[in-house]
Amino acid sequence: MALTNPPQQRTDDERELTFVEHLDELRGTLFKAIIGLILATIGCAFFIEWIVQDLLMKPLVKVGLQAQVLTPYGIVMLYFQAALFGGFILSMPNTLFWLWDFIRPGLYKHERRYASFLVFFTALCFFAGVAFAYFILIPFALNFFSTFGTDNIQLNVAINEYVSFLLTLILGAGLVFELPVITYVLTRFGLITPAFLRKYRRHAIVVILIVAALITPTPDIFTQAIMAAPLFVLYEVSIFISAVTLKRKIKREESEE
């Protein structure tokens, strides 16, 4: 007669919480994440001149374009957006940490090891997307746009439109670079497999092109293609991650049996 494995137990501090207690835990998590965002934003405010002049405006200046402020409060809003945006990026590891701390009681002991790695990997992918957008995607797009114009039309940029363009590309790239993380989580829960990803590779190409068009604030196909290119690579990387994750999962289950 085959013996069945007893269900895995959680530690003593992981008693079942009520719905209200879960809401309190979630509120505390959001509060800590917001506090981290506020502190990071205040820290960015002390370096706001450097952030605006050497980070935000540098890609525009390098292609020979100038920004125009079209409203009386334009400069104030620019500085506020720059500080808030910088704080959001810098506080991302803190936000991920507290989100992990919120779901930690619901994980088994062996799953917590992977959760700690997942927090680091998620932050790393986000920062990689931000770097890709800032150093590759945005300069390419601005260089492409700066080639258009006539002697009778001066190409200047409204500062609010430029900041919106910049933030959309950076945040969009940071989010889509989380594809390997999403693949890892879904594979761990048994929702996808490497065979599934290989089978629907052609469908994924179409979805990637649509996503690249949606998160790119410009209608030109060149910028969208630059955004889509790393997604194709990330999809192939995700297949590899899914294969490794599934292999380790099967090996662990066999060892437990």
C-alpha positions in Angstrom: 0.0 0.0 0.0 1.5 3.3 -1.1 2.0 5.9 1.6 0.9 9.4 1.0 2.9 12.4 2.1 1.4 14.5 4.9 0.4 18.0 3.9 3.1 20.5 4.5 2.7 22.6 7.6 3.3 26.3 8.1 5.0 27.7 11.1 3.3 28.7 14.3 3.0 32.4 13.4 0.9 31.6 10.3 -2.5 31.1 11.8 -5.5 31.7 9.7 -6.5 35.4 9.5 -9.9 36.8 9.1 -11.0 39.0 6.2 -10.7 42.1 8.3 -7.3 41.1 9.5 -6.2 40.6 6.0 -7.4 44.1 5.1 -5.4 45.5 8.1 -2.3 43.7 6.9 -2.8 45.0 3.4 -3.4 48.5 4.7 -0.2 48.3 6.7 1.7 47.0 3.6 0.5 49.9 1.4 1.3 52.4 4.2 4.9 51.2 4.4 5.2 51.2 0.6 3.8 54.8 0.4 6.2 55.9 3.2 9.1 54.5 1.2 7.8 56.4 -1.9 7.5 59.7 0.1 11.0 59.3 1.6 12.5 58.5 -1.8 10.7 61.5 -3.4 12.0 63.8 -0.7 15.5 62.5 -1.3 15.1 63.2 -5.0 13.9 66.7 -4.2 17.4 67.5 -2.8 18.9 66.6 -6.2 16.2 67.9 -8.3 18.4 70.2 -10.4 20.7 67.4 -11.3 17.7 65.1 -12.1 16.1 67.6 -14.3 19.1 69.0 -16.1 21.4 66.0 -16.3 18.8 63.2 -16.5 15.4 64.3 -17.9 16.6 67.0 -20.3 19.8 65.4 -21.4 18.3 63.1 -24.1 16.5 66.1 -25.6 19.5 68.4 -25.6 21.8 65.8 -27.2 19.7 65.7 -30.3 19.6 69.6 -30.5 16.0 70.1 -29.5 14.7 72.6 -27.0 11.8 72.3 -24.5 9.2 75.1 -24.1 7.1 75.8 -21.0 3.6 76.8 -22.2 2.0 77.4 -18.8 2.9 79.6 -15.8 3.2 76.6 -13.6 5.0 74.4 -16.1 8.4 74.5 -14.3 6.9 73.7 -10.9 5.0 70.7 -12.4 8.2 69.6 -14.1 10.2 69.6 -10.9 7.3 67.9 -9.0 7.0 65.1 -11.6 10.7 64.6 -11.7 11.0 64.2 -8.0 7.9 61.9 -7.8 9.1 59.8 -10.8 12.6 59.4 -9.3 11.1 58.4 -6.0 8.9 55.8 -7.6 11.9 54.2 -9.3 14.2 54.3 -6.2 11.5 53.0 -3.9 10.6 50.0 -6.1 12.8 47.5 -4.1 11.1 48.7 -0.9 7.7 48.3 -2.4 8.5 44.8 -3.6 9.9 43.8 -0.2 6.7 44.8 1.6 4.5 43.1 -0.9 6.5 40.0 -0.4 6.2 40.4 3.3 2.4 40.6 2.9 2.1 37.3 1.0 4.9 35.5 3.1 2.5 34.0 5.7 0.7 32.2 3.0 3.8 30.5 1.7 5.4 27.2 2.7 8.9 27.2 4.1 10.5 26.0 0.9 8.6 28.5 -1.1 9.9 31.4 0.9 13.4 30.9 -0.4 12.2 31.4 -3.9 10.1 34.4 -2.8 13.2 36.2 -1.5 14.9 35.6 -4.9 11.8 36.7 -6.7 11.9 40.1 -5.0 15.5 40.6 -6.2 14.8 39.3 -9.7 11.7 41.5 -10.1 13.5 44.6 -9.1 16.4 43.7 -11.4 14.1 43.2 -14.4 12.4 46.5 -13.7 15.7 48.5 -13.5 16.9 46.7 -16.7 13.7 47.9 -18.5 14.2 51.5 -17.2 17.9 51.4 -18.4 16.9 50.1 -21.8 14.3 52.8 -22.3 16.6 55.6 -21.1 19.8 54.6 -22.9 18.5 53.0 -26.1 14.8 53.5 -26.8 14.4 57.2 -26.0 17.6 58.4 -27.8 16.7 56.5 -30.9 13.2 57.9 -30.9 14.3 61.5 -30.3 17.0 61.2 -33.0 14.3 59.9 -35.4 11.9 62.7 -34.7 14.6 65.4 -34.9 15.3 64.6 -38.6 11.9 65.9 -39.5 11.2 69.6 -40.1 11.4 72.4 -42.6 12.9 75.9 -42.7 9.4 77.4 -42.0 8.6 75.1 -39.0 10.8 75.1 -35.9 10.7 71.9 -34.0 10.4 72.7 -30.3 8.9 70.4 -27.7 6.3 71.3 -25.0 7.8 70.3 -21.7 4.6 68.5 -20.5 4.4 66.4 -23.7 8.1 65.6 -23.4 7.9 64.4 -19.8 4.8 62.4 -20.6 6.6 60.8 -23.5 9.6 60.1 -21.3 7.7 58.6 -18.4 5.5 56.4 -20.6 8.4 54.8 -22.3 10.4 54.3 -19.1 7.6 52.9 -17.0 6.3 50.8 -19.9 9.7 49.3 -20.5 10.1 48.6 -16.8 6.8 46.7 -16.7 7.2 44.7 -19.8 10.7 43.6 -18.7 8.9 41.7 -15.9 8.0 39.0 -18.5 10.6 36.5 -17.1 9.3 37.0 -13.6 5.7 36.4 -14.7 6.8 33.3 -16.5 8.6 32.0 -13.4 5.6 32.5 -11.2 3.1 30.9 -13.6 5.4 27.9 -14.1 5.8 27.5 -10.3 2.0 27.3 -10.0 1.7 24.9 -12.9 -0.3 27.3 -15.1 2.2 27.2 -18.1 4.9 24.9 -19.3 7.8 25.4 -21.8 5.9 23.3 -24.3 3.0 25.7 -24.0 5.2 28.7 -24.6 6.9 27.0 -27.6 3.5 26.0 -29.1 2.1 29.5 -29.0 5.3 31.3 -30.0 3.6 32.7 -33.2 0.7 34.0 -31.2 3.1 35.6 -28.7 4.8 37.5 -31.5 1.5 39.1 -32.5 0.7 39.9 -28.8 4.1 41.4 -28.3 3.7 43.7 -31.3 0.3 44.8 -30.0 1.7 45.5 -26.5 4.7 47.4 -28.0 2.2 49.6 -30.0 0.0 50.2 -26.9 2.8 51.3 -24.5 4.7 53.4 -27.0 3.2 56.9 -27.0 4.3 57.6 -30.6 2.6 56.3 -33.7 5.8 55.6 -35.6 6.6 52.0 -36.3 10.4 52.4 -35.7 10.0 53.2 -32.0 7.5 50.4 -31.6 9.9 48.0 -33.3 12.7 49.0 -30.9 10.3 48.4 -28.0 9.2 45.0 -29.4 12.8 43.7 -30.1 13.8 43.0 -26.4 10.4 41.5 -25.8 11.1 38.8 -28.4 14.4 38.1 -26.7 12.7 38.1 -23.3 10.1 35.6 -24.5 12.8 33.2 -25.5 14.5 33.8 -22.2 11.2 33.1 -20.5 11.0 29.7 -22.3 14.4 28.8 -20.8 13.4 30.0 -17.3 10.1 28.0 -17.5 12.1 24.9 -18.5 14.5 25.2 -15.6 11.8 26.0 -13.2 9.7 23.0 -14.3 12.7 20.7 -14.1 13.5 21.8 -10.5 9.9 21.5 -9.5 9.6 18.0 -10.8 12.9 17.0 -9.1 11.7 18.5 -5.8 8.4 16.7 -6.0 10.1 13.4 -6.7 12.5 13.8 -3.8 9.5 14.5 -1.5 7.8 11.3 -2.6 
